[in-house]
Amino acid sequence: MSRIAEGDERAFAAIFEQYYPPLFTYINRIVQSTPETESILQDIFMKIWQGREALAYVERFSPYLWVMSRHRALNAIRNMARRSLLLDDFARQKPVASTEDVRDWHLSLIDQAIAQLPEHCRRVWSMNRIDKMKQTEIAEKMGIAVPTVKKYMQQAVALITQYVKDRSSLGLAVTIVLSLFFEKK
């Protein structure tokens, strides 16, 4: 343990090789999931290596390791049970509308918001998003500065976002608006 505490990777590898197989069997009997077992063991050995300096103070390593393994396995079972309950609750809920219907409704809200934009914002917006023009091209065509184009785009995004947020559920609206307006082009 003192060699591991000093950072000896070979000593750590020897401990790993000695304890991994029996710990795998032990934890897997508890959690009954190979991927979960591997994840737990990875976490355990990572924690041991990261806190290796403290190993110098551990008098009996084997019981320490087995207790840590048991606690991690039981925590994993609790977490899996919680996830299972949440998934069951979610599966029992009736869908209000299809995702496509909700998306179409939000797209119509966005269209309404665009129609209500001030003329200069709507023009800049259309040239950028519909005509796929760059901000420099828009500035040249409209005879305005690039920072003004940026300001109009920011104003348009803010007004559209506010319009949609005021008329729909906040989380979905923000997600849709952000995905539509800030996609990489």
N, C-alpha and C positions, 0 to 999 in steps of 0.2 A: 504494500500500500504506500509505503514511503517513496518508492521509486516512481509510482504513478503520480503521487503528490508533487514530485519534482519535475514531472512532464515526460517521463519515460514512456514513449509510445509502444515499445515492445512489451513492457510490463502490462500496459493497458490491453494490448492485443491478446496477451496470454490469459488475462482475466476474462476478456470477451469470449474467447474460444472455449474456456472452461465453463462459463455460466450460461452462455446463450442457449445451447440445446435444452438443458433441463428447464430453464426459465420459459423458453418457448412452449414446451409441453404444458407446464404449469399454468401459464397465462391463457393459453389457447383452450384449456379445459374450462376456464372460468368464462371467457368472453365468447368462445365458440365462433371465432371469426379470424381466419388467417391474416387478412390485411390489417385488422385492428390489432392483433397480437404483434405483428411486425412493427406497426407504428408505435405501440407502447414500448417495445424493447428498444427501438431507436431512440425514443425520448429518454428512457432510463439511462442508456449508455451515454447519450449526449449530455445529460445532466451530470452524470458521474465525471465525465471528462472535463466539462466546464467548471465544475466545483472540485476539481481534483486536489486542490490545496487542503481542503477540509478532510480529505481521507486520512491524513496523518493523525487525526484525532479520533477516527473510528476504530474502536477496539476490536469489534467482531464484525467483519465485513459481510460474511455470508448471511447472517440473520438480517443485517441492515438491508442487503440487496433483496432478500425474499419478502421482507415486510414492504419495501418500496414497491415491489412488483405486485403484491396483493392489493395495495392501495390504488395503484394505477389501474389495475384490472377492474376493481370494483367501481371506480370513478367512470371508467369506460362503459361499463354496463349501465350505470345510471344515465349517462349521456345518451347511449343508444336507446334506452327506454323513453327518455324525453323526446328524442327525435321521432321515435315511432309513434308516440301519442300525438305529437304535432302533425305528423303526416296523416294519421288516421282522422284527426279533426278536420284537416284541410280537405281530405277526400270526401268527407260526409257533407261538406258545405255544397249547396247548390250554386252553380254558376249564375250570376245575374245576367250576364250577356257574354257573347263570345269575345275573345280578344280582338278579333277582326272588327266586330261591331263597335267596340269601345274605341279602337284606333280610328275607324272611319268617323265616329262622332267627334273625336278630338281634332281630326284633320279638318272637318267642317268648321269647328270653332276657330282653328288657325286661319282658315280662309276668311271667315267673318272678321277676325282681328286685322288681317292684312287689308281688307276693304276699308276699314275704319282708320287706317294710318294717315297721318298728314301726307299731302301730295309728294313732298320731297323725299320723305322716308319710304313711301310706297314705291316711288320710281327707282330709288337706289336699291331697295330690296329686290324688286323685280329684275333689274339689270344684273344683280349679283347672283341671285338664286335661280332665276328662271332662264335668263339669257347666258348665264355662266361667265359673266364678264368679271375681270379682275378690278380691284379698287382703282388702280391707276387708269385703266380704260374708262371706267365710269367717270372719274374726275375729269379726264380730257373731254369726253362726250358732253358732260353737263357744264363744263367750264368752271369747275370748283376745285378746291384743293383736296388732296388725298386725306388729310386729317378731318376735313368736313365730311367726306364720304364715310370714313370710319365712325364719326360721331352719329351720322344718320343711321348707319347699320346698328350701332349700339342702341340708339333710341328705338329703332324698329323692333329689335329683339326684346327690349325691356317692355315695350307696349304690348307686343304680342303675348309675351309670357304672362304679363299681368292680366290681360283679357282672358286668357285660357284658365289661369289660376282662379280668377273670380267666378268662373262658370263651371268648374269641374273639381274633381278630387285633386288635391295638391300634389301628392306623390306621383300619380300617373301623368298628370299634366306636365310637371317639370321634367319627368323622364322623357316623354314624347317630344316636348319642345326642344330640350337639349339635344336629343338624338337627331332631330331634323335640322337644327340650325347650326350645330357645331361639328357636323361630320366633316371628315377630312376630304378636301376636294383637290 
